Amino acid sequence: MDATFLMNNLWIVVCTILVLFMQGGFILLEAGSTRMKNAGHIAGKTVFTVGIVSLVFWAVGYGLIYGEGNSIIGFSDFFYGDATTMGEGLAGSVDFFFQLVFAAIAMTIAFGGFAERAKLVAYVIFAILFSIVVYPVVAHWIWGGGWLAEHGKQDFAGSTVVHLTGAAAALAATMILKPRIGKYNKDGSSNEIAGHNQVFTALGVLILWVGWFGFNGGSTFGVEDAFFGYVALNTQLAAGAGAIGAMLMVWAVTGKADVPTTLNGALAGLVAITASCAFVEPWAAVIIGLVGGAFVFFSMRFFDKRRIDDPIFALSVHGTVGVWGTLSNGLFATPELATVGRPGLFYGGGFEQLGVQALGVVACGLYAFIVSWIILKVMDKAMGGLRVSEEEEIMGLDLSEHGGYGYPENLTPPETKQKTRAGA
C-alpha cells in the first residue's frame, strides 16, 4: 500500500479528531460565558446535538454537499457507506468523517443564539433541519462544486461555509427568542450578565485554538509537501494578532484590558484567517488577525446597542469576523498561492476576486439567515414558542429541562441540603 496514501489519510484522521475535540472547547467557552444554573444544559445539549448532526450528515448531508447534482445541490451518496480504502487522495470514509465534524461545528455556532432561553426540543428539531436545508446548501455552493465554486470563491477552511453560516442562523434565533430576562432596561440601556467562570472560558478558547490546527491544517488534505506547516504558521500568527488587537482596542476605549474581549479576539483571529490561511503571506495573516480582533470589539458593542442579546458573542466572532475573513482573500491572496480564483487587489488582481468574495458573503449569509428564520418561525408557531417560560428561565435550564443541576452542591436549595444531611 502506498506510504503517501497512508500518511495523508492518517493526517486527516488526526485532524478530524482535533476538530471534534473543539466541541469540548465550545462547551467550556459557552458554559463559562453564561450562568452556573445553565452549565449542565449547555454541556449536554452540545454532546447530543453532535450526535444528531452525525446521523443526519450520514443519511443525507454528505450527499447534498458532494453528491452528483447541479450547481445548487447534490443528489447522490445518501446513507453514505463507501468502504474503499485505496486510491488517489483520501479514502472515502476518511473524507466523510472530516467533512462531518465541520458540519457539527457550524451547528454548535448556530446554537450560540439559543443560549440560556430555548427549549430543549427546539435544539433537537433545528439541529435536524439545519443539517439538511441550511449547511449542506452553502457547503455545496462553495466546496461541492456549486455555483460559487465555479466563480472561484476562496474559502479554504470555512470562514463563510462554517462560521458565517452558523452565525447567520444564530442571528435568526437570537432575534426570534428575544433577550434574556434582565438583559435590557426599559430605557434601552444594557445590563451585563456576566459568565460564571472566566477560567472555563479561557480554557475553552485554548482548546479551540489547538483544534483549529486540525480545522485549517487538515484542509490541505495531505502531507506530501508539508504545506500544512505554512497553513499552521498563518493560523498561529492571526490568532495571536487577534488577541492583541482586541485587548489593545478595549483597553484604549474603556481603560480596562477586558478578559472576555481579549479571549474573543483570539477566536476572531482564528475565524478571520480560516478562509485565507493557504492563500496569503504571513505578514498579511498578522494584519488579518489584528483587524479581526478590533472588529470583534466594535461588533459586540454594535449588537448590544441594538438590543440583540448574544451571550457568547457568536454573531461577532463568527459572523462579523467571518465576513472580514472571507473578504480578506480579495485583498491579500497572492498569485503564487491563489490556487482557486484570482489574486487579491493588493497583488494586481483588481477587484474581481474581492467581488466574488463579497458575492459569496451576501448570498450565503442571506440564505442561511432567511431559511433559518423561516424554520424557527414555523417551529415557534407549531410549538407554542421556542422559549422556556419566565419561571423556567429564572430557575435555570439545568433544572427545568433536565431535572438536575450541573453544579448540584452549589445550586441545591439550602433546605434540601439540610434534609439530605439529616437523612444521612
C-alpha positions in Angstrom: 0.0 0.0 0.0 1.3 3.4 -1.0 3.0 5.2 2.0 1.9 8.6 0.9 -1.7 7.5 0.7 -1.5 6.1 4.2 0.2 9.2 5.6 -2.4 11.5 4.0 -5.3 9.5 5.5 -3.6 9.3 8.9 -3.1 13.0 8.9 -6.7 13.7 8.1 -8.0 11.3 10.8 -5.8 13.1 13.4 -7.1 16.5 12.2 -10.7 15.2 12.3 -10.2 14.2 16.0 -8.8 17.7 16.7 -11.8 19.3 15.1 -14.2 17.0 17.0 -12.4 17.9 20.2 -13.2 21.5 19.5 -16.7 20.7 20.8 -15.1 20.4 24.2 -13.7 23.9 23.8 -17.2 25.1 22.8 -18.7 23.5 26.0 -16.2 25.3 28.2 -16.5 28.6 26.3 -20.3 28.7 26.3 -20.7 27.4 29.8 -18.1 29.8 31.2 -19.6 32.7 29.4 -23.1 32.0 30.8 -24.6 31.4 34.3 -24.0 28.5 36.5 -27.6 27.4 36.5 -27.4 26.6 32.8 -24.0 24.9 32.7 -25.1 21.3 32.7 -27.7 22.0 30.0 -25.0 23.6 27.8 -22.7 20.7 28.1 -25.4 18.1 27.5 -27.0 19.7 24.5 -23.7 20.2 22.8 -23.0 16.4 23.0 -26.4 15.2 21.9 -26.7 17.7 19.0 -23.3 16.4 17.7 -24.9 13.0 17.7 -27.9 14.3 15.8 -25.7 16.0 13.2 -23.7 12.9 12.8 -26.7 10.8 11.8 -28.3 13.4 9.6 -25.0 14.1 7.8 -24.5 10.3 7.2 -28.1 10.0 5.9 -28.4 13.0 3.6 -25.9 15.8 4.5 -22.8 14.5 2.8 -24.8 13.6 -0.4 -26.4 17.0 -0.6 -22.9 18.6 -0.5 -20.8 16.3 -2.5 -23.2 14.1 -4.4 -23.8 14.4 -8.1 -26.3 17.1 -8.9 -26.3 20.6 -10.2 -24.8 24.0 -9.2 -27.3 24.3 -6.3 -27.4 21.0 -4.6 -26.2 17.3 -4.8 -28.5 14.3 -5.2 -26.5 11.2 -4.5 -24.4 9.3 -1.9 -27.1 9.3 0.7 -26.7 6.9 3.7 -23.0 7.0 3.0 -21.2 3.7 3.1 -18.1 3.8 0.9 -15.7 1.1 2.2 -13.0 1.9 -0.4 -9.6 2.1 1.3 -7.2 2.5 -1.7 -6.9 5.1 -4.5 -5.9 8.6 -5.0 -6.3 11.2 -2.3 -8.3 10.1 0.7 -10.3 7.0 1.5 -14.0 7.8 1.2 -14.7 7.2 4.8 -11.8 9.4 5.9 -13.1 12.3 3.8 -16.6 11.7 5.1 -15.5 11.8 8.7 -13.6 15.0 8.2 -16.5 16.8 6.5 -18.9 15.6 9.2 -17.1 17.4 12.0 -17.2 20.7 10.1 -21.0 20.4 9.9 -21.1 19.8 13.6 -19.0 22.9 14.3 -21.4 25.1 12.2 -24.3 23.7 14.2 -22.7 24.5 17.5 -22.1 28.0 16.4 -25.7 28.4 15.4 -26.8 27.3 18.9 -25.0 30.3 20.4 -28.1 32.2 19.6 -30.2 29.9 21.7 -28.2 30.2 24.9 -30.0 30.3 28.3 -33.5 30.6 27.0 -34.5 28.0 24.3 -36.5 24.8 24.9 -34.6 21.6 24.6 -36.9 20.3 21.8 -36.0 23.4 19.8 -32.4 22.2 19.7 -33.4 18.8 18.5 -35.7 19.9 15.7 -33.4 22.7 14.5 -30.3 20.5 14.5 -32.1 18.1 12.1 -33.4 20.8 9.8 -30.2 23.0 9.8 -28.2 19.9 8.9 -30.5 19.2 5.9 -31.5 22.5 4.3 -29.1 25.2 5.6 -25.5 24.0 6.0 -25.3 21.5 3.1 -26.6 24.0 0.6 -24.0 26.6 1.4 -21.2 24.0 1.6 -22.2 22.6 -1.8 -22.1 26.1 -3.4 -18.5 26.6 -2.3 -16.9 23.2 -1.6 -19.1 20.8 -3.5 -18.6 22.3 -7.0 -21.6 24.6 -6.9 -22.1 28.0 -8.5 -19.8 29.9 -6.2 -17.0 27.4 -6.7 -17.5 28.0 -10.5 -16.9 31.7 -9.8 -13.6 31.0 -8.0 -14.8 31.7 -4.4 -11.9 31.3 -2.0 -12.8 29.8 1.4 -10.0 27.4 2.3 -11.4 26.1 5.6 -14.7 27.8 6.1 -14.9 31.4 7.2 -18.1 31.5 5.2 -19.2 27.9 4.9 -18.9 27.1 8.6 -18.6 30.4 10.6 -20.8 32.8 8.7 -23.5 30.2 8.1 -23.6 29.3 11.8 -23.7 32.9 12.8 -26.5 33.8 10.4 -28.6 31.0 11.9 -27.6 32.3 15.4 -28.8 35.8 14.5 -32.2 34.5 13.4 -32.6 32.6 16.6 -31.4 35.5 18.8 -33.9 37.8 17.2 -36.8 35.4 17.4 -36.1 34.3 21.0 -35.6 37.9 22.2 -33.2 39.0 25.0 -32.8 37.1 28.3 -34.7 38.4 31.3 -32.9 41.3 32.9 -30.5 42.0 30.0 -32.1 45.3 28.9 -33.9 48.1 30.8 -36.9 50.0 29.6 -34.8 53.0 28.6 -32.8 50.7 26.3 -29.7 50.5 28.5 -27.9 47.2 28.9 -27.1 45.2 32.0 -24.1 42.9 32.0 -25.0 39.3 32.6 -21.5 38.0 33.5 -20.5 34.5 32.7 -19.8 32.4 35.8 -16.3 31.2 35.1 -13.6 33.1 33.1 -11.1 30.2 33.6 -13.5 27.9 31.8 -13.9 30.4 29.0 -10.1 30.8 28.7 -9.5 27.0 28.7 -12.3 26.7 26.1 -10.6 29.3 23.8 -7.2 27.4 24.2 -8.8 24.1 23.2 -10.4 25.7 20.2 -7.1 27.3 19.3 -5.4 24.0 19.3 -8.2 22.3 17.5 -8.0 25.0 14.8 -4.7 23.4 13.5 -6.8 20.4 12.6 -9.5 22.7 11.1 -7.1 24.7 8.9 -4.2 22.3 8.6 -6.4 19.4 7.7 -8.0 21.3 4.9 -4.7 20.8 3.0 -5.9 17.1 2.6 -2.4 15.8 2.6 1.2 15.8 3.9 3.3 15.4 0.7 4.7 18.9 0.5 4.2 19.7 4.2 2.1 22.8 3.2 0.1 22.2 6.4 3.0 23.8 8.2 2.6 27.0 6.3 -1.1 27.0 7.0 -0.4 26.4 10.7 2.0 29.3 10.7 -0.6 31.7 9.3 -3.2 30.4 11.7 -1.0 30.9 14.8 0.1 34.4 13.7 -3.5 35.5 13.1 -4.8 34.1 16.4 -2.1 35.9 18.4 -2.7 39.1 16.5 -6.4 38.9 17.1 -5.9 38.5 20.8 -3.6 41.5 20.9 -5.8 43.6 18.6 -8.9 43.1 20.7 -7.1 43.7 24.0 -5.5 46.9 22.8 -8.8 48.2 21.4 -10.9 47.5 24.5 -8.1 48.9 26.7 -7.9 52.1 24.7 -11.6 52.7 24.6 -12.6 51.6 28.1 -9.4 51.9 30.1 -9.5 48.2 31.1 -8.0 45.2 29.4 -11.2 43.2 29.5 -10.5 39.4 29.6 -13.6 38.2 27.7 -13.0 40.6 24.9 -9.3 39.5 24.7 -10.4 35.9 24.5 -12.9 36.7 21.8 -10.1 38.5 20.0 -8.1 35.3 19.8 -11.1 33.4 18.3 -11.7 36.3 15.9 -8.2 36.0 14.6 -8.7 32.3 14.1 -12.1 32.8 12.3 -10.6 35.6 10.1 -7.7 33.5 8.9 -9.8 30.4 8.2 -10.7 31.5 4.7 -7.3 32.7 3.7 -4.7 30.7 5.6 -3.5 28.9 2.4 -3.7 32.0 0.2 -1.8 34.8 2.0 1.7 35.6 3.2 2.5 35.6 7.0 2.6 39.5 7.2 -0.9 39.5 5.8 -2.1 36.9 8.3 -1.0 39.3 11.1 -3.0 42.2 9.6 -6.0 39.9 9.1 -5.9 38.8 12.7 -5.4 42.3 14.1 -8.3 43.7 12.1 -10.4 40.8 13.2 -9.6 41.4 16.8 -10.5 45.1 16.5 -13.7 44.3 14.6 -14.9 41.9 17.2 -14.8 44.6 19.9 -16.8 47.1 17.9 -19.2 44.4 16.7 -20.0 43.2 20.2 -20.9 46.8 21.1 -22.9 47.3 17.9 -25.2 44.3 18.6 -25.6 45.2 22.3 -26.7 48.7 21.5 -29.4 47.3 19.2 -30.7 45.0 22.0 -29.6 41.9 20.3 -28.7 39.6 23.2 -25.8 37.4 22.1 -24.5 35.7 25.3 -21.4 34.1 23.8 -20.8 36.7 21.1 -21.3 34.2 18.2 -22.6 36.9 15.9 -19.5 39.0 16.3 -16.8 36.3 16.5 -18.1 34.1 13.8 -20.4 36.4 11.8 -18.8 39.8 11.5 -15.3 38.4 11.5 -16.3 35.6 9.2 -17.3 38.3 6.7 -14.0 40.1 7.1 -12.0 36.8 6.8 -13.8 36.0 3.6 -13.3 39.4 2.1 -9.6 39.5 3.1 -8.8 37.0 0.3 -9.9 39.6 -2.2 -7.2 41.9 -0.8 -4.3 39.7 0.2 -4.4 36.4 -1.9 -1.0 36.1 -3.7 -0.6 35.0 -7.3 1.6 32.0 -6.2 -0.9 30.8 -3.5 -4.2 31.5 -5.2 -4.8 28.0 -6.5 -8.5 28.9 -6.5 -9.8 32.1 -8.1 -7.6 35.1 -8.7 -5.0 37.1 -6.7 -6.2 39.9 -4.4 -6.4 43.6 -5.0 -3.0 44.3 -3.4 -1.3 41.8 -5.7 -2.6 43.2 -9.0 -5.7 41.1 -9.3 -8.0 44.1 -9.3 -11.4 44.0 -7.8 -12.5 40.7 -9.4 -11.7 38.4 -6.5 -13.0 40.9 -4.0 -16.2 41.0 -5.8 -16.5 37.2 -5.9 -15.8 37.1 -2.1 -18.4 39.8 -1.5 -21.0 37.9 -3.6 -20.4 34.8 -1.6 -20.8 36.6 1.7 -24.1 38.2 0.7 -25.5 35.1 -0.9 -24.6 32.6 1.8 -25.3 34.9 4.7 -28.8 35.8 3.4 -29.6 32.2 2.5 -28.6 30.9 5.9 -30.4 33.7 7.8 -33.6 33.7 5.8 -34.0 29.9 5.7 -33.1 29.6 9.5 -35.6 32.4 10.2 -38.4 30.6 8.4 -37.6 27.3 10.1 -37.6 28.9 13.5 -40.7 30.9 12.9 -42.6 27.8 11.9 -41.3 26.0 14.9 -42.2 28.9 17.1 -45.8 28.8 16.0 -46.1 25.0 16.0 -44.5 24.5 19.4 -46.3 27.4 21.1 -43.0 29.2 21.5 -39.3 28.3 21.2 -38.5 29.8 24.6 -38.9 28.4 28.0 -41.3 30.1 30.4 -40.2 33.0 32.6 -40.2 30.8 35.7 -38.1 28.1 33.9 -35.6 30.7 32.7 -35.2 32.2 36.2 -34.9 28.7 37.6 -32.3 27.7 35.1 -32.4 25.2 32.2 -30.4 22.6 34.2 -33.3 22.0 36.5 -36.2 22.9 34.2 -35.1 20.9 31.2 -33.0 18.1 32.7 -34.2 17.7 36.3 -30.8 18.3 37.9 -28.0 20.9 38.2 -24.6 20.9 36.6 -23.3 22.2 39.9 -25.6 20.3 42.4 -23.7 21.2 45.6 -23.6 24.9 44.7 -27.1 25.3 43.5 -29.2 22.9 45.5 -31.5 24.9 47.8 -30.2 25.1 51.4 -33.2 23.4 52.9 -32.7 20.4 50.6 -29.1 20.1 51.7 -30.2 20.1 55.4 -32.8 17.4 54.7 -30.1 15.3 52.9 -27.7 15.7 55.9 -30.5 14.7 58.3 -31.4 11.7 56.2 -27.8 10.6 56.2 
